Amino acid sequence: MVADEALARFLALLRRKDYAGARTYAEGFPGEERERLLRSLSLLEEDPEALDDPLFAAEKEVVLGVRAAREGRWEEALERFQKALELDPLHHRALVNLGTLHLERGEVEAALALYQKALKLFPDDPLLHENLAALYKRKGDLSRMVAHMKRATRLKMAPPPTLDPLTGKPERRLRFPAWAWLLALALLAYLLLHKP
């Protein structure tokens, strides 16, 4: 069960395209599993076609789909994003990229539906908010366009959360032990009670 949870957290980092975070998190896995994850991450970045690890299958399709779209192979990109979603229905970047293809083809409502699904899965993706801003600009809804642009800007400016390598959860920035808080409160009470 713990291994499944750890892999699910690793997958969440892949879906966000936080490869550096995924690499750091993979370091916490035992021996062979760590090597497998690190090797697959390297292949994903250097030679995704050679990657055959099923855990990375959806991410591989998204990476190859983005490459196909950049090279103008729209049908291949569409097929790859759809395959990524078949492999991993929670892959929000596959939804975003698929939505962008629909938006480029003028299929605004289809793009909006895909973006809204992605928003439910990962509301803190700045690229998604930029795409929604472009969509609402096209629809003439300037208030929503501005709201999404502001959200994208805030998300881009926020420092990325530091993840605890053992749990995969964001670390709290300032950790004070309970005794430190009690000492501070006691000192404050003493100073307030003993005012000259």
N, C-alpha and C positions, 0 to 999 in steps of 0.2 A: 504493500500500500504506500509506504513512504517513497519507494523508488518511482511509483507511478506519479505521485504528487511532484516529485523532483523533476521528472521528465515533462510534466505538464507546465511547470514553471519555466523550464528551459524552452519549451515550445512557444510560450507566451513571449519570450524575448526574441525568438526567431520571427514571430509574426510581426513584431514591432520593428524589425530589421535592426535590432540592437545587438549586432554581432559581437561587439566588444564586451557587452554585458553577458552575452551567452558564453563567450570564451571564459570570462572570469568565473561564471557560475559552473561551467563544465569542470573547472579545476577542482571543485569540491567533490566530484564523483570518484568512486574507487577505480583503480587501475585500468582494466580493459575498457570499461564504459567511458572513462575519461578520455582515453586514447581514441576511441571510436568517435566520440562527439567532437573532439578537437580536429581530428583528421577530416571529418565530414564538413566542419566549418571552413577549413582551409580549402577544400575542394569547391565548396559553395561559392567562395570568393574568387578562386583562381580558375577553376575548370568545372562549372556546374554540370555540363553534359556527362562528365565522368562519375558523377555522384549517384550511387545506387542505394543509399540508406533509406529505408521506408519512412523513418522519422522526419527526414528532410524533403520528402517527395513534394509536398505542397509548396514549400518555400522555393524549391528548385524550379517548379513550374512558374512561380511568380517572377523569379529572377530572369528566366528565359523569356517569359512573356514581355517583361519590360524591355529586354534587349531587342526582341522582335518588333515591338512598337517603335523603338528609337530608330530602327532600320527600315521602317515603313511597311513591315509585313503585318498588316492589321488583322487579317484572318487568323494567322498563326498566333498572334498575341491574344486574340479573343478566345481561341481554343485553349490556350495555356492557362488563362485566368479562370475559365470555366472548369478545367480539369483540376486546378488548385482548389477550387471550392468544392468539387466532388470529393477530393481527398481530405479536405479540412474545411468544413462549413464555417468555422470560426475565424478564418483567415481574413481579417478586416482589410489588409492591403490588397488582396485579390479582389475584394468587392470595390475598393476605391479605384483600382486600375481598370476594372471592367466598367465601372461607372464613367470614368474619364473617356474610355473608348466610345461609349454611347453618347456622351456629351459632344465629343468631336464630330460624331455623325449627325448631330442635331436632334438626337432622341433625348430631350431634356427630362421628360417624366420618367423614363427608364433609368436615366442616370440618377435622378433624385431618389428613386426607390432604393437603388443600390447604396448610395451615400447614406441614406437614413439607416439602413441595416448596419453599415459599417460604424455609424455613429453610436449605435446601441452597443456594439462590441468593444469599441475603443474610442471614447469621446475626447481623448486628449491628443489626438493626432493632428498636428498643425497643417499637414498637407491636405488632409480631409477638409479642414475648415477653409483653406484657401480654395479648394475645388468647389466647395459649397458657395463661397463668395462669388466665384466666377459663374456658377450656375444661376444664382439669384440675380446677378447683374444681367445675364442674358434674359432672364424672365422679367426684368424691370423692377424687381423688389429690392430697392436700394437700402431700406432699413435692415433687412436680413443680410444683405451683402456686407454692409458695414459691421454688423454684429459678428459675422463669421471672420471678417478680416481682423477685427480687434482680438477675437479669441485666438486666431492663428498667431498673431504677433505676441500675445501674452505667453502662449505655450512655447514659442521659439525662444523667448527671453528667459523663461524659467530654467533654473539649473536642473539637469536631469537628476532623478532620484538615485541615490546610492543604494544598491541592493545588498542585503545581507547574503553572503555566499552560501550560508547553510539553509536559510529559509526561502530565499528569493523574494522576500518582502522588502519594501523600502525601509532603510534604516532611519531612525529618528535623528535629527541633526544634533540636538543638545540633549544629552542624557545625564541627568543628575540623579544620584541615588536618593532614596527616600530620606536617609539620614541627613543628607545635605540640605534638603528642603526643610526638615524639622529644625536643623541648626539655624538656618536663615530666619525661619519664623520665630524661633526663640529669641534670637538676637534682636529682631525687629520689635518683638513684644517688650523685651528688656529696655530697649532705647525709648520706646513710647511711654513706658511706665515710670522711667527714671529721668524724665525731662527736668532740667533745672528751672 
